[in-house]
Amino acid sequence: MFDRISLISIALPNVVRDRARAEAAARGNLMLLEMVQAEGSDVLQRLGVSGDGLNEAEVESRLEEYGPNVVAQEKKKSFLSEIAHRFFTNPINILLTVLAVISYLGDDAVGASIMLAMVFMAVFLSYFQEARTGRAVEKLRSMVSNTATARRVPAIDEDAEKAASLPLAQKIEVPIDQLVPGDVVHLSAGDMIPADLRLLTAKDLFINQSALTGESMPVEKFAGVDHEAKAPLEARNLGFMGSNVISGSATAVVIATGTKTYFGALAGSLIGQRVQTSFDKGVHRFAWLMIRFMAVMVPLVFLINGVTKGDWLQAFMFAVSVAVGLTPEMLPMIVTINLAKGAMAMAKKDVIVKRLSAIQNFGAIDVLCTDKTGTLTQDKVILQRHVDIAGNEDQNVLEFAYLNSHYQTGLKNLLDLAVLEQFDGEMRARMEASYTLVDEVPFDFSRRRMSVIVKDQHGKHFLIAKGAVAETLGICVSLRDEDTSEALMTPEKFDEVRSVARDMNEDGFRVIALGMREIDAKPAYSLADETDLTLMGFLAFLDPPKDSAAEAIRALNENGVAVKILTGDNATVTGNVCRQVGFEVTNYLVGPQVEAMSDDELTLATRTTQVFARLNPQQKVRVIEALHRDGHVVGFMGDGINDGPALRAADVGISVDTAVDIAKESADIILLEKSLMVLEEGVLEGRKVFGNILKYIKMTASSNFGNMFSVIGASAFLPFLPIAPVQILLNNLLYDFSQTSVATDDVDKEYLAKPRKWDLPAITRFMLFIGPISSIFDYVLFAVMWFVFKANSPEHASLFQTGWFVESLLSQTLIVHVIRTGKIPFLESRASLALTITTLTICLIGAVLPYSPLAVKFGFTPLPALYWLFLGLILVAYMALTQFVKVRLVRRFGML
């Protein structure tokens, strides 16, 4: 186990900072150990608080002293530091700047200026675009907040009589960043630990602190003094920020917040680091693909021109320009603009993207795993029946269920709320006057039930358990017969009551069982007391299916996304709901079956199984991992306590604003509306973003590759440079500017119909097939300029270079309209208005430049009128051949 000192010293390279952090960590460890070995009352005294909670003035004072409870809060960079960061972390920008310096030293100030203009566009446009998007996304993310239940003393107004009637302290929901040392908080299953805490009371409390220790198994915690702990993480009476409650309940006092927490120190040392996503890796692999081509072709161009022309300095400057022409310098900006536009478009559809790069994964998913509650159903549970063991309505069953739901201190689920809604104020007062809470055995996901122990007016103690039918029947040894007498749970009786529950399941009800027994009074109760119960009856709940569920599933399937249900509910109820929404289920598996399978067996089973029922959290993770092994990109939608591990295991974790804290924290994408229809829209938006990024990549890769073939051939046979270095740079700058609006373009419905992933071999194949086509027509133009216009000597080099500059710029700019779609351009599919305007504007600029006052500056010569006829024929033939080859590639390999 790593201690805090070693973790921080590894993470931070600066020796002085390491030493300061290590000393602070050592002091923090010492303080924590003192808290571990002190009684709870002594801890409260040391913090200067009572168990009643802080008042408003104390909270404000401590917030000012300790700061907000925020870890790893990156300081906002200044404008200059942000620009510097974007420049120095991008090798493409550094490469262009170095080439610009070389050009300037080589007396090519114009070329150097163009290169620097490219860097300026890439750095500043991406900065302003991302800053704009960042402000909008942060505004949306502020709508999704995590809270903690704290005990606070309400503000006292001037009305002394009214103030005297107020309770001393109240449980309120407090934003986590507003917690301060000394706050008393309440914990229950599903809660994130909001700060470093010293437990004051704990009941069957199990905490997952794997984020800190790497231990996969939950750790049981207690409230007493721990004299055996040698390090803070070994202490059984501390809870640490970054962990979460698996089961049980507790009260605790906050002893450290923000960067002073154990997690905060670790997170602070790692601030700014990000794990590369598959999308980031794909972008980088493409950039390196182009750099590898550059490493081969640039030296070749340099040698050919040096040998054939004899001017090695000129050859070197030309090779530098060629290197710039091969560099995808606008790629970072194009990616940023597309992702930012996608995030904003998804925000309009009530989808909040926590990580921009998750958008591509969202569009790539081909399997969506989701719970049925709230997606297939309305997420509004109604208690329809409360029956005895024979299936007859029984008020006693409802009353004991009320006591169980009312007195539990854990997270009240929809079933509990449905039970509580059955009682009005008068009935609640009667029940609460007749019974008082003694203790509870909280819910957990292994036993799938929870119990409360109550005391009646005569002092008798009763344990009331409510939970899943199979698990609750397993601890019942008797049952209450129709005449209210008790009978032994014989095998025959067991089959009879199981059939009652099964019949209700098949009618579409969610059924839970209720058992109880009178129990001897004692100071505390535990799991061992959940035995020898008497089965009272059953509660039957209905969660009506959503009207939109069938349409949403059909839409996802049509878009290449298979839907699989992963639920903790039983298979019968789940199957019934699936049938009601038209979701075809040919096979299902339950948790015990999944547990018994090997990894290979489970992988095969996922191919034919649509519903996985009665799953625990780890079994959900196993199903997702099995889908990964089968080559799928998996999205998981969950909002419950037990969904955190699965959300992290999926390629895209999707949660909702109403989810428990751990689910929202684990998710990549948060929905403001829990709906499969919203998901379908988000998936399509993700594919659209990825499609537009690929358009730029395909166009840039193929045009650059083709141009280099032309450069190499022309360099070998011409007695002069085929194009001036400054003209290469200007061509590249104008072409890149025309592509900045590609994010506004539409994407063919056929492209959106199936998931899309990074496919570098396919990109390479497209480049190798489409790129050389441009070279064919470049050579046609070379022949026209040589034989028709007699630009065949160094004295006429400017005319030749001007002709190729215009043809090269117009051809690669207009071919965008062919490459952007799998259909016939202009007729079956048209580019967006913005992309059309930018491409036509650049073409117009390229055509006018040879006749403008800037012509001499860039070495241009006015072109003869006949040139435009030949150019028109070349462009039409080029686009026609490219369309022909593109169609053949699509038919053979599918759309890239």
Buried (B, 14 or more C-beta within 10 A) or exposed (E): EEBBBEBBBEBBEEEEEBEEBBEBBEEBBEBBBEBBBBEBEEBBEBBEBBBBBBBEEBBEEBBEEBBBBEBBBEEEEEEEEBBEBBBEEBEBBEBBBEBBEBBBEBEBEBBBBBBBBBBEBBBEBBBEBBEEBEEBBEEBBEEBEBBBBBBBBBEEEEEEEEEEEBEEBEBEEBBBBBBBBBBBBBBBBBBBBBBBBBBBBBBBBBBBBBBBBEEEEBBBBBBEBBEEBEEBBBBBBBBBBBBBBBBBBBBBBBBBBBBBBBBBBBBBBBEEEEEEBBBBEBBEEBBEBBBEBBEEBBEBBBBBBBEBBEEEEBBBBBBBBBBBBBBBBBBBBBBBBBBBBBBBBBBEBBBBBBBBBBBBBBBBBBBBBBBBBBBBBBBEBBBBBBBBBEBEEBEBBBBBBBBBBBBBBBBBBBBBEBBBEBBEEEEEEEBBEEBEBBBBBBBBBEBBBBBBBBBEEEEEBBBBBBBBBEBBBBBBBBBBEEEEEEBEBEEEBBEBBBEBBBBBBEBBBBBBBBBBBEBEEEEEBEEEBBBEBBBBBBBBBBBBBBEBBBBBBBBBBEBBBBBBBBBBBBBBBBBBBBEBBEBEBEEBBBBEBBEEBEEEEBBEBBEEBBBBBBBBBBBBBBBBBBBBEBEBBBBBBBBBBBBBBBBBBBBBBBBBBBBBBBBBBBBBBBBBEBBBBBBBBBBBBBBBBBBBBBBBBBBBBBBBBBBBBBBBBBBEEBEBBBBBBBBBBBBBBBBBBBBBBBBBBBBBEEBBEBBBBBBEEBBBBBBEBBBBBBBBBBBBBBEBBBEEBEBBEEEBBBBBBBBBBBBBBBBBBBBBBBBBBBBEBEEEBBBBEBBBBBBEBBBEBBBEBBEEEEBEEBBBBEBEEEBEEBBEEBBEEBBEBBBEBBEEBBEEBEBB
